[in-house]
Amino acid sequence: MHVRPSSTPASDRPRSPAAQFATPDRLSDYWRFYWAVAEAQIARWLPDAPSRLLDVSSPDYQGTPRAVAAGHDVVTLLPSADTAVRRPLTLVNGRAMVPSPAPRGRLRHVVGDSAFLRNFASEAFDGVIADNRVLSRHLATEAALTEVARVLRPGGRTLLCVDSVVLGMALLAEQDCWPELSHAPTADVLLVPWPDGSITRCFTADQLTDTLTDAGLELEWIKPRTVLSASTVEMMLARDPRSMGRLVEMELRATESDDYVGVHLVASARKPRQTVTGP
């Protein structure tokens, strides 16, 4: 039997959600763009004054060097004492992810569990960074956010990134989980299996807002990390490799809308300041 070959080369076919996001290639055009957007978002979020920050994202989270370079003291968690601290990634086009001036803040590595912050005193930090989808990998997100709220000082802020229901539904469809997919938009909690056997928790904007509120935090804003598709980004960078900056600015303007179509949601929340009431 003769099989007619596909007219589209395998390398040019759209990648599935699992292939695109389960094993990110940080040097591919899309992931260079993704982390450039993330860097711009963390730069906008960081406090103006030097602050003490806790980063629970991961040992190689690229926003940590940005925070240190901006003059903040950062405590970052290592999952074990054997974990190697990786050096910041330098992009293939020569643009470093970290600003060129020497870091002014201090960086400390502490072994700990990002879901349980018992080693830290209450109200010990001005800010907590929980990026890199860390709260989606902690299925009991409510408990993790309660710990985040506990270690924040009154008026302190947290920046977090989670998987969205958009990504969860794409993964379910790819795995032919049609009964689960039909209930996904209305589910109170959506847990999605990944091809590598892990499970992630996906959120709508309303669910993430409610989870933050239940933890005692006040939502400041919520937006998708990116809305431009991987194919669009790669096509535009292939046409003009120098267009990265314009793409990032385009993305930052696009995510100011209320259309939560991205595969990852980014949110900022604040711990309310204590109020003094009369007798």
Order of alpha helices (4+ residues) and beta strands (2+ residues): alpha-alpha-beta-alpha-beta-beta-beta-alpha-alpha-beta-alpha-alpha-beta-beta-alpha-beta-alpha-alpha-beta
